[in-house]
Amino acid sequence: MKLMVCVVQNRYREAMETGLKNTNYRMTELASSGGFLRKGSTTFLIGVKEEDVSSLHETMKAICLEYEQKRGKSSDKSHRYISFLIHAKDSLPFLNKQ
């Protein structure tokens, strides 16, 4: 099991949340502030099986592209989102201590 930490530009937040829920991904959404992507952003924490990671990436890409087709692409060259994968067993090391 993997934990995906995904920082999404706020312009894609609602589409990403709805699209992931519609494809049965469970997630926790955290509002974040700061300049990580040099714009407002939202952080999603998503639990995903290792064999489903590439499918999740494709789903997220498709959600962003569909959003852009409906509303137009941003004029700046910034990223849609950035993601990091962590082994779930490594994400909460204090649970393994006895």
Secondary structure in CASP SS format (residue, H / E / C, confidence):
PFRMAT SS
TARGET T0000
AUTHOR 0000-0000-0000
METHOD secondary structure of the structure
MODEL  1
M C 1.00
K E 1.00
L E 1.00
M E 1.00
V E 1.00
C E 1.00
V E 1.00
V E 1.00
Q E 1.00
N H 1.00
R H 1.00
Y H 1.00
R H 1.00
E H 1.00
A H 1.00
M H 1.00
E H 1.00
T H 1.00
G H 1.00
L H 1.00
K H 1.00
N H 1.00
T C 1.00
N C 1.00
Y C 1.00
R C 1.00
M E 1.00
T E 1.00
E E 1.00
L E 1.00
A E 1.00
S E 1.00
S C 1.00
G C 1.00
G C 1.00
F C 1.00
L C 1.00
R C 1.00
K C 1.00
G C 1.00
S E 1.00
T E 1.00
T E 1.00
F E 1.00
L E 1.00
I E 1.00
G E 1.00
V E 1.00
K C 1.00
E H 1.00
E H 1.00
D H 1.00
V H 1.00
S H 1.00
S H 1.00
L H 1.00
H H 1.00
E H 1.00
T H 1.00
M H 1.00
K H 1.00
A H 1.00
I H 1.00
C H 1.00
L H 1.00
E H 1.00
Y H 1.00
E H 1.00
Q H 1.00
K H 1.00
R H 1.00
G C 1.00
K C 1.00
S C 1.00
S C 1.00
D C 1.00
K C 1.00
S C 1.00
H C 1.00
R C 1.00
Y E 1.00
I E 1.00
S E 1.00
F E 1.00
L E 1.00
I E 1.00
H E 1.00
A H 1.00
K H 1.00
D H 1.00
S H 1.00
L C 1.00
P H 1.00
F H 1.00
L H 1.00
N H 1.00
K C 1.00
Q C 1.00
END
